Amino acid sequence: MAEKKKKEKKWIQGMEMKEGAFTAKAKRKGITTAQLQENVLSNPDEYDEKTVKQARLRKTLVGLKKRKDKK
């Protein structure tokens, strides 16, 4: 059980996701992905669970990229 609590370093590779799905949602609404992310995270009750997860994932990945670019 202690092994499961350990975070995997390559957790993103194990995720099932459709590339471009969040971007497509933003384009359909006529806004950027950053704007959609802010809208979803500020009002998660107004969106379905999948969209909320996509917004959280985008926030995480953008943060990881910023950390990587600093180095």
All heavy atoms as a GROMACS GRO file, in nm:
protein
  577
    1MET      N    1   0.082  -0.119   0.000
    1MET     CA    2   0.000   0.000   0.000
    1MET      C    3   0.086   0.126   0.000
    1MET      O    4   0.049   0.226  -0.058
    1MET     CB    5  -0.093  -0.003   0.120
    1MET     CG    6  -0.202   0.098   0.113
    1MET     SD    7  -0.327   0.053   0.232
    1MET     CE    8  -0.458   0.152   0.174
    2ALA      N    9   0.201   0.120   0.063
    2ALA     CA   10   0.290   0.235   0.065
    2ALA      C   11   0.341   0.267  -0.075
    2ALA      O   12   0.368   0.381  -0.107
    2ALA     CB   13   0.408   0.208   0.158
    3GLU      N   14   0.350   0.163  -0.159
    3GLU     CA   15   0.397   0.184  -0.296
    3GLU      C   16   0.296   0.265  -0.376
    3GLU      O   17   0.333   0.344  -0.461
    3GLU     CB   18   0.423   0.050  -0.364
    3GLU     CG   19   0.542  -0.023  -0.308
    3GLU     CD   20   0.561  -0.159  -0.372
    3GLU    OE1   21   0.511  -0.180  -0.484
    3GLU    OE2   22   0.625  -0.243  -0.311
    4LYS      N   23   0.168   0.246  -0.352
    4LYS     CA   24   0.065   0.318  -0.425
    4LYS      C   25   0.065   0.466  -0.390
    4LYS      O   26   0.032   0.550  -0.473
    4LYS     CB   27  -0.074   0.260  -0.397
    4LYS     CG   28  -0.099   0.130  -0.468
    4LYS     CD   29  -0.240   0.085  -0.449
    4LYS     CE   30  -0.266  -0.044  -0.521
    4LYS     NZ   31  -0.402  -0.090  -0.506
    5LYS      N   32   0.103   0.499  -0.267
    5LYS     CA   33   0.104   0.639  -0.224
    5LYS      C   34   0.219   0.715  -0.289
    5LYS      O   35   0.213   0.835  -0.302
    5LYS     CB   36   0.114   0.647  -0.072
    5LYS     CG   37  -0.015   0.610  -0.004
    5LYS     CD   38  -0.008   0.637   0.144
    5LYS     CE   39  -0.140   0.605   0.210
    5LYS     NZ   40  -0.140   0.635   0.351
    6LYS      N   41   0.324   0.644  -0.328
    6LYS     CA   42   0.437   0.708  -0.393
    6LYS      C   43   0.393   0.761  -0.528
    6LYS      O   44   0.328   0.692  -0.606
    6LYS     CB   45   0.548   0.605  -0.415
    6LYS     CG   46   0.675   0.635  -0.345
    6LYS     CD   47   0.779   0.533  -0.381
    6LYS     CE   48   0.896   0.548  -0.291
    6LYS     NZ   49   0.999   0.451  -0.320
    7LYS      N   50   0.426   0.883  -0.556
    7LYS     CA   51   0.388   0.941  -0.684
    7LYS      C   52   0.480   0.888  -0.793
    7LYS      O   53   0.601   0.881  -0.776
    7LYS     CB   54   0.396   1.093  -0.679
    7LYS     CG   55   0.289   1.156  -0.597
    7LYS     CD   56   0.294   1.306  -0.611
    7LYS     CE   57   0.184   1.369  -0.530
    7LYS     NZ   58   0.182   1.514  -0.543
    8GLU      N   59   0.419   0.852  -0.904
    8GLU     CA   60   0.499   0.808  -1.016
    8GLU      C   61   0.556   0.930  -1.087
    8GLU      O   62   0.491   1.031  -1.100
    8GLU     CB   63   0.412   0.730  -1.114
    8GLU     CG   64   0.363   0.599  -1.058
    8GLU     CD   65   0.284   0.521  -1.161
    8GLU    OE1   66   0.317   0.529  -1.280
    8GLU    OE2   67   0.189   0.455  -1.120
    9LYS      N   68   0.678   0.918  -1.134
    9LYS     CA   69   0.742   1.030  -1.201
    9LYS      C   70   0.684   1.052  -1.341
    9LYS      O   71   0.680   1.162  -1.390
    9LYS     CB   72   0.892   1.009  -1.210
    9LYS     CG   73   0.959   1.021  -1.076
    9LYS     CD   74   1.105   1.049  -1.092
    9LYS     CE   75   1.169   1.059  -0.956
    9LYS     NZ   76   1.213   1.190  -0.923
   10LYS      N   77   0.637   0.945  -1.404
   10LYS     CA   78   0.584   0.956  -1.539
   10LYS      C   79   0.434   0.930  -1.540
   10LYS      O   80   0.383   0.853  -1.620
   10LYS     CB   81   0.657   0.861  -1.632
   10LYS     CG   82   0.804   0.895  -1.646
   10LYS     CD   83   0.871   0.814  -1.751
   10LYS     CE   84   1.015   0.859  -1.764
   10LYS     NZ   85   1.080   0.801  -1.880
   11TRP      N   86   0.361   0.997  -1.452
   11TRP     CA   87   0.217   0.974  -1.439
   11TRP      C   88   0.140   1.019  -1.562
   11TRP      O   89   0.036   0.965  -1.595
   11TRP     CB   90   0.162   1.045  -1.315
   11TRP     CG   91   0.183   1.193  -1.316
   11TRP    CD1   92   0.291   1.260  -1.268
   11TRP    CD2   93   0.095   1.292  -1.369
   11TRP    NE1   94   0.275   1.395  -1.287
   11TRP    CE2   95   0.156   1.418  -1.348
   11TRP    CE3   96  -0.030   1.288  -1.429
   11TRP    CZ2   97   0.097   1.536  -1.388
   11TRP    CZ3   98  -0.088   1.406  -1.469
   11TRP    CH2   99  -0.026   1.530  -1.448
   12ILE      N  100   0.190   1.117  -1.632
   12ILE     CA  101   0.117   1.172  -1.746
   12ILE      C  102   0.107   1.070  -1.860
   12ILE      O  103   0.008   1.068  -1.932
   12ILE     CB  104   0.180   1.305  -1.793
   12ILE    CG1  105   0.087   1.379  -1.888
   12ILE    CG2  106   0.314   1.284  -1.859
   12ILE    CD1  107  -0.034   1.433  -1.821
   13GLN      N  108   0.206   0.985  -1.877
   13GLN     CA  109   0.204   0.886  -1.983
   13GLN      C  110   0.090   0.785  -1.964
   13GLN      O  111   0.040   0.730  -2.059
   13GLN     CB  112   0.337   0.810  -1.993
   13GLN     CG  113   0.448   0.891  -2.056
   13GLN     CD  114   0.516   0.986  -1.960
   13GLN    OE1  115   0.477   1.000  -1.846
   13GLN    NE2  116   0.620   1.053  -2.007
   14GLY      N  117   0.049   0.763  -1.839
   14GLY     CA  118  -0.057   0.668  -1.809
   14GLY      C  119  -0.197   0.725  -1.824
   14GLY      O  120  -0.296   0.653  -1.816
   15MET      N  121  -0.208   0.854  -1.850
   15MET     CA  122  -0.339   0.917  -1.860
   15MET      C  123  -0.402   0.889  -1.996
   15MET      O  124  -0.335   0.888  -2.098
   15MET     CB  125  -0.327   1.069  -1.841
   15MET     CG  126  -0.278   1.104  -1.706
   15MET     SD  127  -0.338   1.260  -1.644
   15MET     CE  128  -0.508   1.263  -1.682
   16GLU      N  129  -0.532   0.868  -1.993
   16GLU     CA  130  -0.606   0.853  -2.118
   16GLU      C  131  -0.668   0.989  -2.150
   16GLU      O  132  -0.750   1.039  -2.074
   16GLU     CB  133  -0.716   0.749  -2.101
   16GLU     CG  134  -0.664   0.609  -2.086
   16GLU     CD  135  -0.776   0.508  -2.077
   16GLU    OE1  136  -0.883   0.530  -2.137
   16GLU    OE2  137  -0.756   0.409  -2.009
   17MET      N  138  -0.627   1.047  -2.261
   17MET     CA  139  -0.682   1.177  -2.296
   17MET      C  140  -0.685   1.193  -2.446
   17MET      O  141  -0.605   1.134  -2.519
   17MET     CB  142  -0.601   1.289  -2.232
   17MET     CG  143  -0.457   1.294  -2.267
   17MET     SD  144  -0.378   1.427  -2.179
   17MET     CE  145  -0.208   1.377  -2.198
   18LYS      N  146  -0.779   1.272  -2.491
   18LYS     CA  147  -0.790   1.302  -2.632
   18LYS      C  148  -0.721   1.436  -2.654
   18LYS      O  149  -0.764   1.538  -2.600
   18LYS     CB  150  -0.937   1.312  -2.673
   18LYS     CG  151  -1.010   1.180  -2.668
   18LYS     CD  152  -1.158   1.200  -2.691
   18LYS     CE  153  -1.192   1.191  -2.836
   18LYS     NZ  154  -1.337   1.201  -2.862
   19GLU      N  155  -0.616   1.434  -2.732
   19GLU     CA  156  -0.542   1.557  -2.757
   19GLU      C  157  -0.630   1.656  -2.833
   19GLU      O  158  -0.697   1.619  -2.928
   19GLU     CB  159  -0.416   1.528  -2.837
   19GLU     CG  160  -0.307   1.464  -2.754
   19GLU     CD  161  -0.176   1.456  -2.828
   19GLU    OE1  162  -0.142   1.550  -2.902
   19GLU    OE2  163  -0.109   1.354  -2.812
   20GLY      N  164  -0.630   1.778  -2.788
   20GLY     CA  165  -0.703   1.884  -2.856
   20GLY      C  166  -0.849   1.898  -2.816
   20GLY      O  167  -0.918   1.986  -2.865
   21ALA      N  168  -0.898   1.813  -2.726
   21ALA     CA  169  -1.039   1.818  -2.688
   21ALA      C  170  -1.071   1.947  -2.612
   21ALA      O  171  -1.173   2.012  -2.639
   21ALA     CB  172  -1.075   1.697  -2.603
   22PHE      N  173  -0.984   1.984  -2.520
   22PHE     CA  174  -1.007   2.107  -2.442
   22PHE      C  175  -0.996   2.230  -2.532
   22PHE      O  176  -1.075   2.323  -2.522
   22PHE     CB  177  -0.908   2.114  -2.326
   22PHE     CG  178  -0.943   2.216  -2.222
   22PHE    CD1  179  -1.050   2.197  -2.136
   22PHE    CD2  180  -0.869   2.333  -2.208
   22PHE    CE1  181  -1.083   2.291  -2.040
   22PHE    CE2  182  -0.900   2.427  -2.112
   22PHE     CZ  183  -1.008   2.407  -2.028
   23THR      N  184  -0.900   2.228  -2.623
   23THR     CA  185  -0.882   2.337  -2.718
   23THR      C  186  -1.005   2.351  -2.807
   23THR      O  187  -1.050   2.462  -2.835
   23THR     CB  188  -0.756   2.313  -2.804
   23THR    OG1  189  -0.644   2.299  -2.717
   23THR    CG2  190  -0.731   2.427  -2.900
   24ALA      N  191  -1.059   2.238  -2.851
   24ALA     CA  192  -1.178   2.240  -2.936
   24ALA      C  193  -1.297   2.300  -2.862
   24ALA      O  194  -1.375   2.377  -2.920
   24ALA     CB  195  -1.210   2.100  -2.984
   25LYS      N  196  -1.311   2.267  -2.734
   25LYS     CA  197  -1.420   2.324  -2.654
   25LYS      C  198  -1.405   2.476  -2.646
   25LYS      O  199  -1.503   2.550  -2.656
   25LYS     CB  200  -1.420   2.266  -2.512
   25LYS     CG  201  -1.470   2.126  -2.503
   25LYS     CD  202  -1.466   2.074  -2.360
   25LYS     CE  203  -1.503   1.928  -2.355
   25LYS     NZ  204  -1.503   1.875  -2.220
   26ALA      N  205  -1.283   2.522  -2.626
   26ALA     CA  206  -1.258   2.666  -2.616
   26ALA      C  207  -1.289   2.735  -2.750
   26ALA      O  208  -1.352   2.840  -2.752
   26ALA     CB  209  -1.113   2.692  -2.576
   27LYS      N  210  -1.246   2.673  -2.860
   27LYS     CA  211  -1.271   2.732  -2.992
   27LYS      C  212  -1.420   2.740  -3.022
   27LYS      O  213  -1.466   2.839  -3.080
   27LYS     CB  214  -1.200   2.652  -3.100
   27LYS     CG  215  -1.052   2.680  -3.106
   27LYS     CD  216  -0.986   2.609  -3.221
   27LYS     CE  217  -0.838   2.640  -3.223
   27LYS     NZ  218  -0.770   2.574  -3.335
   28ARG      N  219  -1.496   2.638  -2.982
   28ARG     CA  220  -1.641   2.640  -3.004
   28ARG      C  221  -1.706   2.755  -2.929
   28ARG      O  222  -1.804   2.814  -2.975
   28ARG     CB  223  -1.705   2.508  -2.961
   28ARG     CG  224  -1.688   2.396  -3.061
   28ARG     CD  225  -1.780   2.280  -3.031
   28ARG     NE  226  -1.755   2.219  -2.902
   28ARG     CZ  227  -1.675   2.115  -2.880
   28ARG    NH1  228  -1.611   2.059  -2.981
   28ARG    NH2  229  -1.660   2.066  -2.758
   29LYS      N  230  -1.650   2.790  -2.814
   29LYS     CA  231  -1.704   2.902  -2.734
   29LYS      C  232  -1.646   3.035  -2.779
   29LYS      O  233  -1.690   3.140  -2.733
   29LYS     CB  234  -1.672   2.880  -2.586
   29LYS     CG  235  -1.750   2.765  -2.524
   29LYS     CD  236  -1.712   2.749  -2.378
   29LYS     CE  237  -1.789   2.639  -2.311
   29LYS     NZ  238  -1.919   2.681  -2.266
   30GLY      N  239  -1.546   3.032  -2.866
   30GLY     CA  240  -1.484   3.155  -2.916
   30GLY      C  241  -1.390   3.221  -2.819
   30GLY      O  242  -1.373   3.343  -2.820
   31ILE      N  243  -1.327   3.141  -2.731
   31ILE     CA  244  -1.232   3.193  -2.633
   31ILE      C  245  -1.104   3.110  -2.636
   31ILE      O  246  -1.099   3.005  -2.700
   31ILE     CB  247  -1.292   3.193  -2.489
   31ILE    CG1  248  -1.336   3.052  -2.447
   31ILE    CG2  249  -1.408   3.290  -2.480
   31ILE    CD1  250  -1.389   3.043  -2.306
   32THR      N  251  -1.003   3.156  -2.566
   32THR     CA  252  -0.876   3.082  -2.559
   32THR      C  253  -0.887   2.972  -2.454
   32THR      O  254  -0.977   2.972  -2.370
   32THR     CB  255  -0.759   3.174  -2.522
   32THR    OG1  256  -0.778   3.220  -2.388
   32THR    CG2  257  -0.747   3.290  -2.618
   33THR      N  258  -0.792   2.880  -2.457
   33THR     CA  259  -0.790   2.773  -2.358
   33THR      C  260  -0.766   2.828  -2.218
   33THR      O  261  -0.820   2.777  -2.120
   33THR     CB  262  -0.683   2.667  -2.391
   33THR    OG1  263  -0.557   2.730  -2.407
   33THR    CG2  264  -0.719   2.592  -2.517
   34ALA      N  265  -0.686   2.933  -2.208
   34ALA     CA  266  -0.660   2.994  -2.077
   34ALA      C  267  -0.787   3.055  -2.020
   34ALA      O  268  -0.815   3.042  -1.900
   34ALA     CB  269  -0.551   3.100  -2.089
   35GLN      N  270  -0.866   3.120  -2.105
   35GLN     CA  271  -0.992   3.178  -2.060
   35GLN      C  272  -1.091   3.070  -2.018
   35GLN      O  273  -1.158   3.084  -1.916
   35GLN     CB  274  -1.054   3.264  -2.171
   35GLN     CG  275  -0.977   3.391  -2.199
   35GLN     CD  276  -1.025   3.461  -2.325
   35GLN    OE1  277  -1.062   3.397  -2.422
   35GLN    NE2  278  -1.024   3.593  -2.322
   36LEU      N  279  -1.098   2.962  -2.096
   36LEU     CA  280  -1.187   2.851  -2.061
   36LEU      C  281  -1.144   2.789  -1.929
   36LEU      O  282  -1.228   2.760  -1.843
   36LEU     CB  283  -1.191   2.746  -2.171
   36LEU     CG  284  -1.282   2.625  -2.145
   36LEU    CD1  285  -1.426   2.669  -2.119
   36LEU    CD2  286  -1.276   2.527  -2.260
   37GLN      N  287  -1.014   2.772  -1.911
   37GLN     CA  288  -0.963   2.716  -1.785
   37GLN      C  289  -1.006   2.801  -1.667
   37GLN      O  290  -1.055   2.748  -1.567
   37GLN     CB  291  -0.811   2.709  -1.790
   37GLN     CG  292  -0.749   2.665  -1.659
   37GLN     CD  293  -0.599   2.686  -1.656
   37GLN    OE1  294  -0.532   2.670  -1.757
   37GLN    NE2  295  -0.548   2.723  -1.541
   38GLU      N  296  -0.991   2.931  -1.677
   38GLU     CA  297  -1.030   3.021  -1.568
   38GLU      C  298  -1.180   3.013  -1.542
   38GLU      O  299  -1.224   3.008  -1.427
   38GLU     CB  300  -0.991   3.165  -1.600
   38GLU     CG  301  -0.849   3.198  -1.565
   38GLU     CD  302  -0.818   3.174  -1.419
   38GLU    OE1  303  -0.891   3.223  -1.329
   38GLU    OE2  304  -0.720   3.103  -1.392
   39ASN      N  305  -1.261   3.010  -1.648
   39ASN     CA  306  -1.406   3.000  -1.633
   39ASN      C  307  -1.445   2.871  -1.562
   39ASN      O  308  -1.530   2.872  -1.472
   39ASN     CB  309  -1.475   3.007  -1.769
   39ASN     CG  310  -1.461   3.141  -1.836
   39ASN    OD1  311  -1.423   3.239  -1.773
   39ASN    ND2  312  -1.490   3.145  -1.964
   40VAL      N  313  -1.384   2.762  -1.603
   40VAL     CA  314  -1.418   2.630  -1.547
   40VAL      C  315  -1.375   2.622  -1.401
   40VAL      O  316  -1.452   2.577  -1.316
   40VAL     CB  317  -1.354   2.517  -1.630
   40VAL    CG1  318  -1.371   2.383  -1.561
   40VAL    CG2  319  -1.414   2.512  -1.769
   41LEU      N  320  -1.253   2.664  -1.371
   41LEU     CA  321  -1.203   2.650  -1.234
   41LEU      C  322  -1.269   2.748  -1.138
   41LEU      O  323  -1.277   2.720  -1.019
   41LEU     CB  324  -1.050   2.667  -1.232
   41LEU     CG  325  -0.973   2.557  -1.306
   41LEU    CD1  326  -0.824   2.584  -1.300
   41LEU    CD2  327  -1.005   2.419  -1.253
   42SER      N  328  -1.319   2.859  -1.188
   42SER     CA  329  -1.388   2.952  -1.100
   42SER      C  330  -1.534   2.913  -1.076
   42SER      O  331  -1.593   2.952  -0.976
   42SER     CB  332  -1.379   3.095  -1.154
   42SER     OG  333  -1.442   3.104  -1.279
   43ASN      N  334  -1.592   2.836  -1.168
   43ASN     CA  335  -1.732   2.789  -1.155
   43ASN      C  336  -1.743   2.642  -1.194
   43ASN      O  337  -1.808   2.609  -1.293
   43ASN     CB  338  -1.825   2.871  -1.246
   43ASN     CG  339  -1.821   3.017  -1.214
   43ASN    OD1  340  -1.838   3.056  -1.099
   43ASN    ND2  341  -1.797   3.100  -1.315
   44PRO      N  342  -1.682   2.552  -1.118
   44PRO     CA  343  -1.681   2.411  -1.159
   44PRO      C  344  -1.821   2.345  -1.160
   44PRO      O  345  -1.841   2.248  -1.232
   44PRO     CB  346  -1.591   2.343  -1.055
   44PRO     CG  347  -1.586   2.436  -0.940
   44PRO     CD  348  -1.608   2.574  -0.995
   45ASP      N  349  -1.916   2.400  -1.086
   45ASP     CA  350  -2.050   2.341  -1.083
   45ASP      C  351  -2.125   2.361  -1.215
   45ASP      O  352  -2.220   2.290  -1.244
   45ASP     CB  353  -2.132   2.400  -0.969
   45ASP     CG  354  -2.074   2.366  -0.833
   45ASP    OD1  355  -2.003   2.263  -0.823
   45ASP    OD2  356  -2.098   2.443  -0.737
   46GLU      N  357  -2.082   2.457  -1.295
   46GLU     CA  358  -2.149   2.487  -1.421
   46GLU      C  359  -2.101   2.397  -1.535
   46GLU      O  360  -2.156   2.402  -1.645
   46GLU     CB  361  -2.128   2.633  -1.460
   46GLU     CG  362  -2.194   2.730  -1.365
   46GLU     CD  363  -2.172   2.874  -1.406
   46GLU    OE1  364  -2.131   2.900  -1.520
   46GLU    OE2  365  -2.197   2.962  -1.321
   47TYR      N  366  -1.996   2.318  -1.513
   47TYR     CA  367  -1.936   2.235  -1.618
   47TYR      C  368  -1.938   2.089  -1.576
   47TYR      O  369  -1.942   2.056  -1.457
   47TYR     CB  370  -1.793   2.280  -1.644
   47TYR     CG  371  -1.784   2.420  -1.698
   47TYR    CD1  372  -1.773   2.529  -1.613
   47TYR    CD2  373  -1.790   2.446  -1.834
   47TYR    CE1  374  -1.766   2.659  -1.661
   47TYR    CE2  375  -1.783   2.575  -1.884
   47TYR     CZ  376  -1.772   2.681  -1.797
   47TYR     OH  377  -1.766   2.809  -1.846
   48ASP      N  378  -1.932   2.000  -1.676
   48ASP     CA  379  -1.930   1.857  -1.644
   48ASP      C  380  -1.794   1.817  -1.586
   48ASP      O  381  -1.696   1.890  -1.599
   48ASP     CB  382  -1.963   1.774  -1.769
   48ASP     CG  383  -1.862   1.792  -1.881
   48ASP    OD1  384  -1.756   1.729  -1.875
   48ASP    OD2  385  -1.892   1.871  -1.974
   49GLU      N  386  -1.793   1.702  -1.524
   49GLU     CA  387  -1.673   1.656  -1.452
   49GLU      C  388  -1.552   1.643  -1.544
   49GLU      O  389  -1.440   1.675  -1.507
   49GLU     CB  390  -1.703   1.521  -1.387
   49GLU     CG  391  -1.591   1.467  -1.302
   49GLU     CD  392  -1.624   1.332  -1.239
   49GLU    OE1  393  -1.743   1.299  -1.227
   49GLU    OE2  394  -1.529   1.262  -1.202
   50LYS      N  395  -1.576   1.597  -1.666
   50LYS     CA  396  -1.467   1.577  -1.761
   50LYS      C  397  -1.399   1.710  -1.796
   50LYS      O  398  -1.277   1.720  -1.801
   50LYS     CB  399  -1.521   1.512  -1.888
   50LYS     CG  400  -1.416   1.466  -1.984
   50LYS     CD  401  -1.479   1.388  -2.096
   50LYS     CE  402  -1.374   1.321  -2.181
   50LYS     NZ  403  -1.434   1.237  -2.285
   51THR      N  404  -1.478   1.814  -1.816
   51THR     CA  405  -1.423   1.945  -1.849
   51THR      C  406  -1.345   2.003  -1.732
   51THR      O  407  -1.239   2.062  -1.750
   51THR     CB  408  -1.536   2.042  -1.891
   51THR    OG1  409  -1.608   1.984  -2.001
   51THR    CG2  410  -1.482   2.176  -1.931
   52VAL      N  411  -1.394   1.980  -1.611
   52VAL     CA  412  -1.323   2.028  -1.491
   52VAL      C  413  -1.188   1.957  -1.480
   52VAL      O  414  -1.085   2.020  -1.452
   52VAL     CB  415  -1.408   2.006  -1.364
   52VAL    CG1  416  -1.329   2.042  -1.239
   52VAL    CG2  417  -1.536   2.088  -1.371
   53LYS      N  418  -1.185   1.827  -1.506
   53LYS     CA  419  -1.059   1.753  -1.501
   53LYS      C  420  -0.963   1.802  -1.608
   53LYS      O  421  -0.842   1.814  -1.584
   53LYS     CB  422  -1.085   1.603  -1.519
   53LYS     CG  423  -1.142   1.537  -1.396
   53LYS     CD  424  -1.159   1.388  -1.417
   53LYS     CE  425  -1.214   1.321  -1.294
   53LYS     NZ  426  -1.227   1.175  -1.311
   54GLN      N  427  -1.016   1.832  -1.727
   54GLN     CA  428  -0.931   1.883  -1.834
   54GLN      C  429  -0.871   2.018  -1.796
   54GLN      O  430  -0.754   2.044  -1.824
   54GLN     CB  431  -1.012   1.896  -1.963
   54GLN     CG  432  -1.048   1.764  -2.027
   54GLN     CD  433  -1.146   1.780  -2.141
   54GLN    OE1  434  -1.227   1.872  -2.143
   54GLN    NE2  435  -1.140   1.689  -2.237
   55ALA      N  436  -0.950   2.102  -1.732
   55ALA     CA  437  -0.901   2.234  -1.690
   55ALA      C  438  -0.791   2.219  -1.585
   55ALA      O  439  -0.690   2.289  -1.590
   55ALA     CB  440  -1.016   2.318  -1.637
   56ARG      N  441  -0.812   2.129  -1.491
   56ARG     CA  442  -0.710   2.106  -1.387
   56ARG      C  443  -0.582   2.052  -1.449
   56ARG      O  444  -0.471   2.091  -1.411
   56ARG     CB  445  -0.762   2.008  -1.283
   56ARG     CG  446  -0.862   2.067  -1.189
   56ARG     CD  447  -0.892   1.972  -1.075
   56ARG     NE  448  -1.010   2.014  -1.005
   56ARG     CZ  449  -1.114   1.936  -0.977
   56ARG    NH1  450  -1.112   1.808  -1.010
   56ARG    NH2  451  -1.217   1.983  -0.913
   57LEU      N  452  -0.596   1.960  -1.546
   57LEU     CA  453  -0.480   1.904  -1.613
   57LEU      C  454  -0.404   2.012  -1.689
   57LEU      O  455  -0.282   2.020  -1.683
   57LEU     CB  456  -0.522   1.792  -1.709
   57LEU     CG  457  -0.409   1.728  -1.790
   57LEU    CD1  458  -0.307   1.662  -1.698
   57LEU    CD2  459  -0.465   1.628  -1.888
   58ARG      N  460  -0.476   2.100  -1.757
   58ARG     CA  461  -0.412   2.209  -1.830
   58ARG      C  462  -0.334   2.299  -1.735
   58ARG      O  463  -0.221   2.337  -1.763
   58ARG     CB  464  -0.514   2.293  -1.908
   58ARG     CG  465  -0.446   2.401  -1.989
   58ARG     CD  466  -0.541   2.500  -2.051
   58ARG     NE  467  -0.469   2.597  -2.130
   58ARG     CZ  468  -0.403   2.702  -2.081
   58ARG    NH1  469  -0.402   2.724  -1.952
   58ARG    NH2  470  -0.338   2.785  -2.159
   59LYS      N  471  -0.395   2.330  -1.620
   59LYS     CA  472  -0.329   2.414  -1.521
   59LYS      C  473  -0.199   2.348  -1.473
   59LYS      O  474  -0.094   2.413  -1.463
   59LYS     CB  475  -0.422   2.439  -1.404
   59LYS     CG  476  -0.365   2.530  -1.298
   59LYS     CD  477  -0.463   2.555  -1.187
   59LYS     CE  478  -0.404   2.645  -1.081
   59LYS     NZ  479  -0.496   2.670  -0.972
   60THR      N  480  -0.205   2.218  -1.448
   60THR     CA  481  -0.087   2.144  -1.403
   60THR      C  482   0.022   2.144  -1.509
   60THR      O  483   0.138   2.170  -1.480
   60THR     CB  484  -0.126   1.998  -1.369
   60THR    OG1  485  -0.223   2.000  -1.265
   60THR    CG2  486  -0.005   1.917  -1.326
   61LEU      N  487  -0.016   2.115  -1.633
   61LEU     CA  488   0.083   2.106  -1.740
   61LEU      C  489   0.146   2.242  -1.771
   61LEU      O  490   0.266   2.250  -1.799
   61LEU     CB  491   0.020   2.046  -1.865
   61LEU     CG  492  -0.026   1.901  -1.852
   61LEU    CD1  493  -0.094   1.855  -1.979
   61LEU    CD2  494   0.090   1.810  -1.816
   62VAL      N  495   0.068   2.347  -1.767
   62VAL     CA  496   0.122   2.481  -1.790
   62VAL      C  497   0.222   2.514  -1.679
   62VAL      O  498   0.330   2.568  -1.705
   62VAL     CB  499   0.010   2.587  -1.798
   62VAL    CG1  500   0.066   2.728  -1.791
   62VAL    CG2  501  -0.071   2.568  -1.925
   63GLY      N  502   0.189   2.479  -1.555
   63GLY     CA  503   0.280   2.503  -1.444
   63GLY      C  504   0.408   2.424  -1.457
   63GLY      O  505   0.518   2.476  -1.429
   64LEU      N  506   0.398   2.299  -1.501
   64LEU     CA  507   0.518   2.217  -1.520
   64LEU      C  508   0.606   2.276  -1.630
   64LEU      O  509   0.728   2.278  -1.618
   64LEU     CB  510   0.479   2.073  -1.557
   64LEU     CG  511   0.420   1.989  -1.445
   64LEU    CD1  512   0.373   1.855  -1.499
   64LEU    CD2  513   0.522   1.966  -1.334
   65LYS      N  514   0.544   2.323  -1.736
   65LYS     CA  515   0.621   2.381  -1.846
   65LYS      C  516   0.692   2.509  -1.800
   65LYS      O  517   0.809   2.530  -1.835
   65LYS     CB  518   0.531   2.413  -1.965
   65LYS     CG  519   0.608   2.472  -2.082
   65LYS     CD  520   0.529   2.472  -2.208
   65LYS     CE  521   0.595   2.538  -2.324
   65LYS     NZ  522   0.738   2.548  -2.328
   66LYS      N  523   0.625   2.590  -1.722
   66LYS     CA  524   0.688   2.713  -1.672
   66LYS      C  525   0.808   2.680  -1.585
   66LYS      O  526   0.912   2.746  -1.592
   66LYS     CB  527   0.587   2.798  -1.594
   66LYS     CG  528   0.491   2.871  -1.684
   66LYS     CD  529   0.396   2.958  -1.604
   66LYS     CE  530   0.300   3.029  -1.697
   66LYS     NZ  531   0.205   3.112  -1.624
   67ARG      N  532   0.792   2.578  -1.499
   67ARG     CA  533   0.904   2.537  -1.412
   67ARG      C  534   1.022   2.487  -1.495
   67ARG      O  535   1.137   2.515  -1.467
   67ARG     CB  536   0.860   2.428  -1.314
   67ARG     CG  537   0.789   2.484  -1.196
   67ARG     CD  538   0.755   2.385  -1.088
   67ARG     NE  539   0.837   2.267  -1.080
   67ARG     CZ  540   0.797   2.151  -1.033
   67ARG    NH1  541   0.674   2.138  -0.988
   67ARG    NH2  542   0.876   2.047  -1.028
   68LYS      N  543   0.989   2.411  -1.601
   68LYS     CA  544   1.094   2.356  -1.687
   68LYS      C  545   1.166   2.467  -1.763
   68LYS      O  546   1.287   2.465  -1.780
   68LYS     CB  547   1.032   2.257  -1.786
   68LYS     CG  548   1.133   2.187  -1.873
   68LYS     CD  549   1.064   2.091  -1.968
   68LYS     CE  550   1.165   2.026  -2.061
   68LYS     NZ  551   1.100   1.940  -2.159
   69ASP      N  552   1.090   2.566  -1.810
   69ASP     CA  553   1.148   2.676  -1.887
   69ASP      C  554   1.237   2.766  -1.802
   69ASP      O  555   1.328   2.829  -1.854
   69ASP     CB  556   1.038   2.760  -1.952
   69ASP     CG  557   0.971   2.687  -2.067
   69ASP    OD1  558   1.024   2.583  -2.112
   69ASP    OD2  559   0.862   2.733  -2.112
   70LYS      N  560   1.212   2.772  -1.670
   70LYS     CA  561   1.294   2.855  -1.581
   70LYS      C  562   1.436   2.802  -1.572
   70LYS      O  563   1.531   2.877  -1.556
   70LYS     CB  564   1.234   2.859  -1.440
   70LYS     CG  565   1.132   2.965  -1.421
   70LYS     CD  566   1.093   2.973  -1.276
   70LYS     CE  567   1.000   3.090  -1.249
   70LYS     NZ  568   0.964   3.098  -1.109
   71LYS      N  569   1.451   2.671  -1.581
   71LYS     CA  570   1.583   2.608  -1.563
   71LYS      C  571   1.675   2.632  -1.677
   71LYS      O  572   1.658   2.663  -1.782
   71LYS     CB  573   1.567   2.458  -1.542
   71LYS     CG  574   1.503   2.427  -1.410
   71LYS     CD  575   1.491   2.279  -1.390
   71LYS     CE  576   1.428   2.249  -1.255
   71LYS     NZ  577   1.415   2.110  -1.229
   0.00000   0.00000   0.00000
